[in-house]
């Protein structure tokens, strides 16, 4: 009787093991223990392993890799598709650990090495997943055949991103005639909060992410840790990426600004930027037709960046009390006075003078033999532009937010008159005083130069 019971038990165990083995052989979902953060990672694999591989990386949010479900259905017949839940999200384990783009990139490399060995693959990332994909390509460029970034987070300095979020929320909350008043109130509130936190947090916020004690005290969820890890990541080597990069953005993204897309396109040599009109932060779900059209294009298109050519012009113009956009403009001299929310896009200007105004400069060249950009009592946002002159920028009592821009001054790149506040996001400065990339916020004193 005992022998029969043992035999039956053995048969049941054998059947159970066989079922497990069969389920493993045919399953497309796995849990893997990774050694970087020592977490359990949920992975979904679909398609024929003989086909070209593509890896999807999701962003912040509990939906995690489910955001790619329709993309996987579309591609699985022709590609070997891998998606996974980042540690801290979805079905993967959630701990108080260092969730940063670099750690995630190392985990991604561990996973693809398990499934793909040394094969090249297409890499697609959305939002924070775009930042992780960027970081992965910086570290393991030889593995990535082609990179697609969709409304990618990161890149901008945290204070530049904070300014964007303030403007976005102000735009939602009040009508235009009340914006300036509320903007100053919110800015003051943000400053007060920052000042309060600075007394208890270290100046280097990245140490909050790295130190378990700080994480435990101030960051109460994986989302909080990952968000802070994202805005404190180091992007100084981004210019080394030569991988073909397809950049896709929703024009009305209120989470990661289109400005970041311009910066990425400016900094990455082998890239093209495409935008989806009226789309927000998640075109993958909310603008499917356009997204899938661009996804198809991603695999086949030869990327060729369009460079803005410098055109000489003899046109001299002075404008005041103007808002809106000047696009594809060309001036020998342009003076802007008392204007609010004026954008210069794809412009060539020899000398630009801005007084008492709020001006955005995007994808433009300001190149002179003397002084290129002269600013006084103004707020200027400069993105993905070239500024070159004997004195490239001369600024008096103004606020400058400069991102993904090259400033070259043969005497000085920036000369400060009075006091000026400047936020640099991955901006290259070349002058007799310095030759480096800046990513910081600074108050420049009178007669201080770069």
C-alpha positions as CSV (number, residue, x, y, z in Angstrom):
1,X,0.0,0.0,0.0
2,X,2.8,2.3,0.9
3,X,4.6,1.5,-2.4
4,X,1.5,2.2,-4.4
5,X,1.1,5.6,-2.6
6,X,4.7,6.4,-3.3
7,X,4.3,5.4,-7.0
8,X,1.2,7.5,-7.3
9,X,2.9,10.5,-5.7
10,X,5.9,10.0,-8.1
11,X,3.5,9.9,-11.1
12,X,1.7,13.1,-10.0
13,X,5.0,14.9,-9.5
14,X,6.3,13.7,-12.9
15,X,3.1,14.9,-14.6
16,X,3.4,18.3,-12.8
17,X,7.0,18.7,-13.9
18,X,6.0,17.7,-17.5
19,X,3.3,20.4,-17.5
20,X,5.8,22.9,-16.1
21,X,8.3,22.0,-18.8
22,X,5.7,22.2,-21.6
23,X,4.4,25.6,-20.3
24,X,8.0,26.9,-20.2
25,X,8.6,25.8,-23.7
26,X,5.5,27.4,-25.2
27,X,5.0,30.3,-22.8
28,X,5.7,33.9,-23.8
29,X,5.8,35.3,-20.3
30,X,8.7,35.0,-17.8
31,X,10.0,36.2,-14.5
32,X,13.7,36.7,-14.3
33,X,15.8,37.6,-11.3
34,X,18.2,40.4,-12.4
35,X,21.5,41.1,-10.5
36,X,21.7,44.9,-10.9
37,X,19.0,45.8,-8.3
38,X,18.2,42.2,-7.4
39,X,14.6,42.4,-8.5
40,X,12.1,40.1,-10.2
41,X,11.4,41.3,-13.7
42,X,8.3,40.4,-15.7
43,X,9.0,39.8,-19.4
44,X,6.8,39.2,-22.4
45,X,8.2,37.7,-25.6
46,X,6.3,37.3,-28.8
47,X,7.1,36.3,-32.4
48,X,9.6,34.1,-34.1
49,X,13.1,34.2,-32.6
50,X,14.5,34.0,-36.1
51,X,13.1,37.4,-37.0
52,X,14.7,40.7,-36.4
53,X,14.3,41.7,-32.7
54,X,12.7,44.8,-31.3
55,X,12.6,45.8,-27.7
56,X,10.0,48.2,-26.2
57,X,10.7,50.2,-23.0
58,X,7.7,51.8,-21.2
59,X,7.7,55.0,-19.0
60,X,6.3,55.9,-15.6
61,X,2.9,54.5,-14.8
62,X,1.1,51.4,-13.4
63,X,0.1,50.2,-16.9
64,X,3.8,49.5,-17.5
65,X,4.5,47.4,-20.6
66,X,0.8,46.9,-21.4
67,X,1.1,50.2,-23.2
68,X,2.8,48.3,-26.0
69,X,0.1,45.6,-26.5
70,X,-1.3,46.8,-29.8
71,X,2.3,47.5,-31.1
72,X,3.2,43.9,-30.3
73,X,0.1,42.6,-32.1
74,X,1.1,44.6,-35.1
75,X,4.7,43.5,-35.2
76,X,4.8,39.9,-33.8
77,X,4.3,38.2,-37.2
78,X,7.4,39.9,-38.7
79,X,9.6,40.6,-35.7
80,X,10.8,39.0,-32.4
81,X,9.3,41.3,-29.9
82,X,10.4,41.8,-26.3
83,X,8.7,44.0,-23.7
84,X,9.0,44.0,-19.9
85,X,7.9,45.7,-16.8
86,X,10.6,47.9,-15.4
87,X,11.5,47.1,-11.7
88,X,9.2,49.2,-9.6
89,X,6.2,49.0,-12.0
90,X,3.6,46.6,-13.3
91,X,4.2,43.0,-12.4
92,X,7.8,43.4,-11.6
93,X,9.0,43.7,-8.0
94,X,8.8,47.0,-6.2
95,X,11.5,48.0,-3.7
96,X,13.2,51.0,-2.1
97,X,16.2,50.9,-4.5
98,X,18.0,53.1,-7.0
99,X,15.6,53.4,-9.9
100,X,17.7,55.6,-12.4
101,X,18.0,55.5,-16.2
102,X,21.6,54.1,-15.8
103,X,20.5,51.3,-13.5
104,X,17.6,50.5,-15.8
105,X,19.9,50.5,-18.8
106,X,22.1,48.0,-17.1
107,X,19.1,45.8,-16.3
108,X,18.0,46.2,-20.0
109,X,21.4,44.9,-21.1
110,X,21.2,41.9,-18.8
111,X,17.7,41.0,-20.2
112,X,18.5,41.4,-23.9
113,X,21.8,39.5,-23.4
114,X,19.7,36.6,-22.0
115,X,17.2,36.6,-24.9
116,X,19.3,37.9,-27.8
117,X,22.9,37.1,-26.8
118,X,24.9,39.4,-29.1
119,X,22.3,40.3,-31.7
120,X,21.6,43.8,-32.8
121,X,18.1,45.0,-32.1
122,X,15.6,47.9,-32.7
123,X,15.0,49.8,-29.5
124,X,11.8,51.9,-28.8
125,X,11.2,53.9,-25.7
126,X,8.4,56.1,-24.5
127,X,8.7,58.9,-21.9
128,X,11.0,57.7,-19.1
129,X,11.5,54.6,-21.3
130,X,12.9,57.0,-23.9
131,X,15.4,58.3,-21.4
132,X,16.4,54.7,-20.5
133,X,16.7,53.9,-24.2
134,X,19.0,56.9,-24.7
135,X,21.1,55.9,-21.7
136,X,21.3,52.3,-22.9
137,X,22.5,53.6,-26.3
138,X,25.1,55.8,-24.7
139,X,26.5,52.8,-22.8
140,X,26.0,49.9,-25.4
141,X,25.8,51.7,-28.7
142,X,27.1,48.7,-30.6
143,X,23.9,46.7,-29.7
144,X,21.3,49.1,-31.0
145,X,20.5,48.9,-34.7
146,X,18.1,51.8,-34.7
147,X,16.6,53.9,-31.9
148,X,13.1,55.4,-31.6
149,X,12.3,57.9,-28.9
150,X,8.6,58.8,-28.3
151,X,7.9,61.9,-26.2
152,X,11.1,61.1,-24.3
153,X,11.7,62.5,-20.8
154,X,15.0,63.8,-19.4
155,X,17.6,66.0,-21.1
156,X,16.3,69.4,-19.8
157,X,17.8,70.7,-16.6
158,X,15.4,70.2,-13.7
159,X,14.8,74.0,-13.3
160,X,14.0,74.4,-17.0
161,X,11.6,71.5,-16.8
162,X,10.1,73.1,-13.6
163,X,9.5,76.3,-15.6
164,X,7.7,74.3,-18.3
165,X,5.5,72.6,-15.8
166,X,4.6,76.0,-14.1
167,X,3.7,77.5,-17.5
168,X,1.6,74.4,-18.4
169,X,-0.4,74.4,-15.2
170,X,-0.9,78.2,-15.3
171,X,-2.2,77.8,-18.8
172,X,-4.8,75.3,-17.6
173,X,-5.8,77.2,-14.5
174,X,-6.4,80.7,-15.6
175,X,-7.2,82.8,-18.6
176,X,-4.6,84.9,-20.3
177,X,-5.2,88.2,-18.6
178,X,-4.5,86.6,-15.2
179,X,-1.5,84.5,-16.2
180,X,1.3,86.8,-15.2
181,X,-0.1,87.4,-11.7
182,X,-0.6,83.7,-10.9
183,X,2.7,82.8,-12.6
184,X,4.6,85.0,-10.1
185,X,2.6,83.5,-7.2
186,X,3.4,79.9,-8.3
187,X,7.0,80.8,-9.0
188,X,7.3,82.3,-5.5
189,X,5.6,79.1,-4.0
190,X,8.0,76.9,-5.9
191,X,10.9,79.0,-4.7
192,X,9.7,78.8,-1.1
193,X,9.3,75.0,-1.3
194,X,12.7,74.6,-2.9
195,X,14.3,76.8,-0.2
196,X,12.6,74.8,2.6
197,X,13.8,71.5,1.1
198,X,17.3,72.7,0.6
199,X,17.8,73.0,4.3
200,X,17.1,69.2,4.8
201,X,18.1,67.7,1.5
202,X,21.7,67.6,0.1
203,X,22.5,70.0,-2.7
204,X,23.2,67.1,-5.0
205,X,19.7,65.6,-5.4
206,X,21.1,62.5,-7.2
207,X,22.4,61.4,-3.7
208,X,18.8,61.3,-2.6
209,X,18.2,58.6,-5.2
210,X,21.4,56.7,-4.4
211,X,21.1,56.8,-0.5
212,X,18.6,54.4,1.0
213,X,18.1,56.6,4.0
214,X,17.0,59.6,1.9
215,X,14.9,57.4,-0.3
216,X,13.1,56.0,2.7
217,X,12.6,59.4,4.3
218,X,11.6,61.5,1.3
219,X,10.6,59.2,-1.6
220,X,7.6,57.1,-0.7
221,X,7.2,55.1,-4.0
222,X,9.1,53.6,-6.9
223,X,7.5,56.3,-9.1
224,X,8.9,59.1,-6.9
225,X,12.4,57.5,-6.9
226,X,12.3,56.9,-10.7
227,X,11.1,60.5,-11.4
228,X,13.9,62.0,-9.3
229,X,16.4,59.6,-10.8
230,X,15.3,60.8,-14.2
231,X,15.7,64.5,-13.6
232,X,19.1,64.1,-11.9
233,X,20.6,61.8,-14.6
234,X,23.9,62.7,-16.3
235,X,23.5,63.3,-20.1
236,X,26.8,64.9,-20.9
237,X,27.9,62.1,-23.3
238,X,24.7,62.2,-25.4
239,X,26.5,63.8,-28.3
240,X,28.6,60.5,-28.7
241,X,25.5,58.6,-29.9
242,X,25.8,58.0,-33.7
243,X,23.0,55.4,-33.8
244,X,20.2,56.3,-36.3
245,X,17.5,57.9,-34.1
246,X,13.9,58.5,-35.0
247,X,12.3,61.1,-32.7
248,X,8.5,61.3,-32.5
249,X,6.6,63.9,-30.4
250,X,3.1,65.0,-29.7
251,X,2.9,68.7,-30.5
252,X,0.7,69.4,-27.4
253,X,2.6,67.2,-24.9
254,X,2.1,68.7,-21.5
255,X,4.3,66.2,-19.7
256,X,7.5,66.2,-21.7
257,X,7.8,69.4,-23.7
258,X,8.4,69.3,-27.5
259,X,11.3,71.5,-26.7
260,X,13.1,68.4,-25.5
261,X,12.6,66.9,-29.0
262,X,14.3,69.9,-30.6
263,X,17.2,69.5,-28.2
264,X,17.6,65.8,-28.9
265,X,17.5,66.4,-32.6
266,X,20.1,69.1,-32.3
267,X,22.5,67.1,-30.2
268,X,22.2,63.7,-32.0
269,X,24.1,63.7,-35.3
270,X,22.1,61.0,-37.0
271,X,18.5,61.9,-36.1
272,X,15.2,63.2,-37.4
273,X,12.3,64.8,-35.5
274,X,8.7,64.2,-36.4
275,X,5.7,65.7,-34.7
276,X,2.0,64.6,-34.5
277,X,-0.4,67.6,-34.6
278,X,-2.8,67.9,-31.7
279,X,-1.2,64.9,-30.0
280,X,-0.4,64.8,-26.3
281,X,2.1,62.7,-24.3
282,X,0.9,59.3,-25.3
283,X,0.3,59.1,-29.1
284,X,0.8,55.3,-28.8
285,X,-2.7,55.1,-27.3
286,X,-4.4,58.3,-28.3
287,X,-3.2,58.9,-31.9
288,X,-2.8,55.3,-33.0
289,X,-3.2,55.8,-36.7
290,X,-0.4,58.4,-36.9
291,X,1.8,56.5,-34.4
292,X,1.6,53.2,-36.4
293,X,2.3,55.0,-39.6
294,X,5.5,56.5,-38.1
295,X,6.4,53.1,-36.5
296,X,6.3,51.5,-40.0
297,X,8.5,54.3,-41.3
298,X,11.0,53.8,-38.4
299,X,12.0,50.4,-39.7
300,X,12.6,51.4,-43.3
301,X,13.4,55.1,-43.5
302,X,17.0,56.3,-44.1
303,X,17.4,59.2,-41.7
304,X,18.7,62.5,-42.9
305,X,18.8,65.5,-40.6
306,X,17.8,68.8,-42.2
307,X,20.3,71.5,-41.2
308,X,19.2,75.2,-41.1
309,X,21.3,77.0,-43.7
310,X,22.5,80.5,-43.0
311,X,21.1,83.1,-45.4
312,X,22.4,86.7,-45.5
313,X,19.7,89.4,-45.5
314,X,19.8,93.1,-45.7
315,X,16.4,93.5,-44.1
316,X,16.3,95.7,-40.9
317,X,13.2,95.6,-38.8
318,X,11.9,96.9,-35.5
319,X,8.8,95.4,-33.9
320,X,6.9,96.1,-30.6
321,X,3.9,94.8,-28.8
322,X,3.9,91.7,-30.9
323,X,3.1,88.1,-30.0
324,X,2.8,84.9,-32.1
325,X,5.4,83.4,-34.3
326,X,7.9,84.6,-36.9
327,X,8.8,81.5,-38.9
328,X,11.6,81.0,-41.5
329,X,12.6,84.7,-41.1
330,X,15.8,86.3,-42.2
331,X,17.1,89.7,-41.0
332,X,20.3,91.7,-40.9
333,X,19.0,93.3,-37.8
334,X,15.9,92.7,-35.7
335,X,14.9,94.7,-32.7
336,X,12.0,93.4,-30.5
337,X,10.5,95.7,-27.8
338,X,7.7,95.3,-25.3
339,X,6.5,92.0,-26.8
340,X,5.0,89.0,-25.0
341,X,5.1,85.3,-26.0
342,X,6.8,85.9,-29.4
343,X,8.5,82.9,-31.0
344,X,11.3,83.0,-33.6
345,X,11.4,79.6,-35.4
346,X,13.9,78.6,-38.1
347,X,15.3,82.1,-38.4
348,X,18.6,83.6,-39.6
349,X,19.5,86.8,-37.9
350,X,22.8,88.8,-37.9
351,X,22.0,90.9,-34.9
352,X,19.0,90.4,-32.5
353,X,18.1,93.0,-29.9
354,X,15.4,92.2,-27.3
355,X,14.1,94.8,-24.8
356,X,11.4,94.3,-22.1
357,X,10.0,91.2,-23.8
358,X,9.4,87.4,-23.5
359,X,10.8,85.7,-26.5
360,X,11.4,82.0,-27.5
361,X,14.1,81.3,-30.1
362,X,14.0,77.8,-31.7
363,X,16.2,76.2,-34.4
364,X,17.7,79.5,-35.3
365,X,21.1,81.0,-36.3
366,X,22.2,84.3,-34.8
367,X,25.6,85.0,-36.3
368,X,27.5,88.3,-36.3
369,X,30.9,89.9,-36.6
370,X,30.2,92.0,-33.6
371,X,27.5,91.2,-31.0
372,X,24.8,88.7,-32.0
373,X,22.2,88.7,-29.2
374,X,21.7,91.8,-27.0
375,X,19.1,91.4,-24.2
376,X,17.8,93.7,-21.6
377,X,15.1,93.3,-18.9
378,X,13.7,90.3,-20.7
379,X,12.9,86.6,-20.5
380,X,14.5,84.6,-23.3
381,X,14.2,80.9,-24.0
382,X,16.7,79.6,-26.5
383,X,16.5,76.1,-27.9
384,X,18.6,74.1,-30.4
385,X,20.2,77.2,-31.9
386,X,23.6,78.5,-32.9
387,X,24.8,81.9,-31.6
388,X,28.2,83.1,-32.8
389,X,30.0,86.5,-32.7
390,X,32.8,88.4,-31.1
391,X,30.4,88.7,-28.1
392,X,27.8,86.1,-28.7
393,X,25.3,87.2,-26.0
394,X,25.3,90.4,-24.0
395,X,22.6,90.4,-21.3
396,X,21.4,93.1,-18.9
397,X,19.1,92.1,-15.9
398,X,17.4,89.3,-17.7
399,X,16.5,85.7,-17.4
400,X,17.9,83.2,-20.0
401,X,16.8,79.6,-20.4
402,X,19.2,78.0,-22.9
403,X,18.9,74.4,-24.0
404,X,20.8,72.2,-26.5
405,X,22.4,75.3,-28.0
406,X,25.9,76.1,-29.2
407,X,27.3,79.5,-28.1
408,X,30.6,80.6,-29.6
409,X,32.2,83.9,-28.7
410,X,35.7,85.0,-30.0
411,X,36.0,87.5,-27.2
412,X,33.2,86.1,-24.9
413,X,30.3,83.7,-25.3
414,X,28.2,85.5,-22.6
415,X,28.8,88.9,-21.0
416,X,26.7,89.8,-18.0
417,X,25.7,93.4,-17.4
418,X,23.9,93.8,-14.1
419,X,22.6,90.5,-12.7
420,X,21.3,87.7,-15.0
421,X,19.8,84.3,-14.2
422,X,20.7,81.6,-16.6
423,X,19.5,78.0,-16.8
424,X,21.8,75.8,-19.1
425,X,20.6,72.5,-20.4
426,X,23.3,70.6,-22.3
427,X,24.6,73.9,-23.8
428,X,28.0,74.1,-25.4
429,X,30.0,77.2,-24.7
430,X,33.2,78.0,-26.7
431,X,35.2,81.1,-25.9
432,X,38.7,82.1,-24.7
433,X,37.3,81.7,-21.1
434,X,35.8,78.2,-21.4
435,X,35.2,75.3,-23.7
436,X,32.7,72.9,-22.2
437,X,29.1,71.7,-21.9
438,X,27.0,73.3,-19.2
439,X,24.0,71.8,-17.5
440,X,23.2,74.0,-14.5
441,X,21.4,77.0,-13.1
442,X,23.5,80.1,-12.3
443,X,23.2,83.8,-11.4
444,X,25.8,85.8,-13.3
445,X,27.1,89.0,-11.7
446,X,27.9,92.3,-13.3
447,X,30.8,92.0,-15.8
448,X,31.1,88.2,-15.3
449,X,31.9,86.5,-18.6
450,X,31.9,83.1,-20.2
